[in-house]
Amino acid sequence: PRMDEIRDWFAASQHARSDSGELFGRYTGSNVVTVQGEAFMNFFVGKQINGQPITPNLDALRGDSLYFDNFYHQTGQGRTSDADLAANFSLHPLPSGSVFIRYADNAFDTMPSVLKEHGYAANVYHAYDGSFWNRSRMYREMGYDRFYTEKEYEIDEPLGWSLGDRSFFDQSVGFMADTPQPFYSFLIGLSSHHPYNLALQDTDKLDVGDYAGTTFGDYLQSVHYVDSALGGMVERLKREGLWDNTVLVFYGDHDYSLDEREAAGKLMGRELSEFDYEQIMGQVPLLIHLPDGGLAGTYDQPGGQLDLMPTLLPLLGIDAGDYALMGNDLLDRSTDDHRLVVLRSGAFTDGRLYYSPSADGTFENGTAYDLKTGQPTDVEQARTGYEEASKRLGISDDVIAHDLIPALKTSP
Ligand code: GP9
């Protein structure tokens, strides 16, 4: 019976996904370059400090990109590997541990494997020890042609844990220039990893004023550096003649592992309530630049990392309904009314309410907030959403624990 329930759930959501309207196939054959930024959150994007923009390159890119400013990370204990899973498998991470470590043997449909079925090359880039998060193993199973680890890079800009993102992005685009098109490239940045105390050159430093010498100040410096590395990457993509045929995606993987409500509030120019700070910790930016600069604008509908595959595949002319994906197509506005973004903690939002779970796990003791006012509201309003959110997390967990993707693809 459980298998029937799971099958029915996917059938209903797949049906919704196969209707992507006029955008379907508009960017067929484009390369896709996706950059996952380490601990890169949304609250400072577009902000200034002492008159200097913190993210000038993203700000410029936003002018002709889609920028989702209500986009949640959906990670759990598997941190960076969970973000990778959410974005490249469209499944939820587990309540404990990392799927990359616990279930690397499973059969999955992944962004690289799906694109390879459609004639793409697919490579993954991360200038660090390939065994971290069991990546070497997982990436083979995911169908990537090649995993470029620290061994493939010239460590000509040592910074933080490894190679600085500026050189990492630049050398990675160099590898892409030698890759047959169309290609999918997935890059995982590292320079903005905790504890953020990078030995930056003076020209890369942001004057963080009162935050100087604090971890929060170091964090702002590190994301400012990553922003400039991204700007350099766009330039290199242009120089290599790739820009006009590439969909560039940038998003943050998870929160910054700091508890800095006051400092963040000062930057944002207002006192932050507990609810405000929960939103800040939950949200990362998502930016999508399409080859012709199309569909540019700020999109405020809620979304999350699981939505990347269902959003990108239709643009590339691939029917996302053929795969067992759990996310939503962010560009299909017909789903706005019943879209739910479910976080691994059990929190969720439907764009009107945000439900924050209780420590004891009971529905009644959780808090429902009205997103317009930021104030708690009658928790009963969140009951239907809560049931659906719990169902989704349970289905995702079962699909992973029992390796169900192959069975879901065959008729009962
Ligand atoms: C290292 C990096 C670690 O490979 O991706 O990420 P974490 O999960 O610690 O943020």
Residues whose N, C-alpha, C, O or C-beta is under 5 A from the ligand:
A	BS01	GP9	G78 R79 T80 S81 Y128 F132
